């Protein structure tokens, strides 16, 4: 349901993207039918956060909700 991978152009020492396999262009476009997917994304972030490089210092969760125009 989700993919997690290191960003190829990181903005932080550790920058991991977690994205849904099912495209949702913007969070504002999510509906009740996406409830399980959105919960799964948060639990995936939690699992990624248990990695040794993040577990010690913690992590920030950022949710971006826009469609790129380029």
C-alpha positions as CSV (number, residue, x, y, z in Angstrom):
1,X,0.0,0.0,0.0
2,X,3.0,2.3,0.5
3,X,6.6,2.8,-0.6
4,X,9.4,4.2,1.6
5,X,12.7,5.3,0.1
6,X,15.5,7.9,0.6
7,X,15.1,11.1,-1.2
8,X,17.6,11.6,-4.1
9,X,17.8,15.3,-3.2
10,X,17.6,15.3,0.6
11,X,16.8,18.5,2.5
12,X,18.0,17.0,5.8
13,X,20.7,14.5,6.9
14,X,18.1,11.8,6.8
15,X,15.2,12.4,4.3
16,X,12.9,9.5,3.6
17,X,9.7,9.7,1.5
18,X,6.7,7.6,2.3
19,X,4.2,7.6,-0.5
20,X,1.0,5.7,-1.2
21,X,1.0,3.3,-4.2
22,X,-2.5,4.5,-5.0
23,X,-2.2,8.0,-6.3
24,X,-4.0,10.7,-4.2
25,X,-3.0,14.0,-5.9
26,X,-3.6,16.1,-2.7
27,X,-4.6,15.3,0.8
28,X,-7.7,17.5,0.2
29,X,-8.7,14.9,-2.5
30,X,-8.7,12.0,0.0
31,X,-12.1,10.7,0.9
32,X,-13.6,8.2,3.4
33,X,-12.5,5.4,1.0
34,X,-8.9,6.3,1.7
35,X,-9.1,5.9,5.5
36,X,-7.3,2.6,5.7
37,X,-4.6,3.8,3.3
38,X,-3.9,7.0,5.3
39,X,-3.7,5.0,8.5
40,X,-1.3,2.6,6.8
41,X,0.9,5.5,5.7
42,X,1.2,6.7,9.3
43,X,2.0,3.2,10.5
44,X,4.7,2.9,7.8
45,X,6.2,6.2,9.0
46,X,6.3,4.7,12.5
47,X,8.1,1.6,11.2
48,X,10.6,3.7,9.3
49,X,11.1,5.8,12.4
50,X,12.2,2.7,14.3
51,X,15.4,2.4,12.2
52,X,18.6,3.0,14.2
53,X,19.4,6.2,12.4
54,X,16.0,7.8,13.3
55,X,15.1,6.0,16.6
56,X,17.9,7.7,18.6
57,X,17.1,11.3,17.7
58,X,13.5,11.1,16.6
59,X,12.0,12.5,13.4
60,X,9.7,15.1,12.0
61,X,6.7,14.2,9.9
62,X,5.8,16.5,7.1
63,X,2.7,16.1,4.9
64,X,2.9,17.9,1.6
65,X,-0.4,18.6,-0.2
66,X,0.1,20.2,-3.6
67,X,0.4,19.1,-7.2
68,X,3.7,20.1,-8.9
69,X,3.3,22.1,-12.0
70,X,6.7,21.3,-13.6
